[in-house]
Amino acid sequence: MIIILLGPPGSGKGTQANFIQNKLSIPHLSTGDILRQSVKNETDLGNKVKNIMAKGELVSDDLVLDVIKERVSQSDCNLGFILDGYPRNITQAESLNIVLKDIDRNIDRILFLDVDFEVLESRIESRTKENNEEKRADDTSEVLIKRLEEYKIQTAPLGEYYSNNKKFKKINGMKSISEVSLDIENFLNNGI
């Protein structure tokens, strides 16, 4: 099953992707995680995107598409995968359709986590505190505000782009984590 998980930064995509991953035993492909790992490993891609990400800017469509193509061709994706953070604009959605067609695959479910923008900053701050992890360079208030503005301009229109697709479902991301997971499970199992 190929699943696209959409929503603004801090909407709970990572948490819900982990739930889906455990339920379906398919890999969770977070473009943000893949890119951050590239930066950490100082790969060619990582060196290209390090400064872009630290400023909260978006990595070019071509670079991200290359990462996606390479990753979905790996054997652990044979039974499906969850795309988290991709596509992030209509151009990427159209490119993804071409890539999937080339490998004779189709999107099975498109989930959109709908969350009030006003609660997102506190979610980002809580995530860092709860996990007792170092604050990521892209988890500062300034970067979050920039990421939300980029999201509103580029990614939010995907909701409209996919809205007429019978595989699309808007999920109320303001509910509790378990309620959101239950709504997702119902959609995955029954398409409703």
Secondary structure by P-SEA (a helix, b strand, c coil): cbbbbbbccccaaaaaaaaaaaaccbbbbbaaaaaaaaaaaccaaaaacaaaaaacccccaaaaaaaaaaaaaccccccbbbbccccccaaaaaaaaaaaaaacccccbbbbbcccccaaaaaaaaaaaaacccccccccaaaaaaaaaaaaccccccccccccccccccccccccaaaaaaaaaaaaaccc
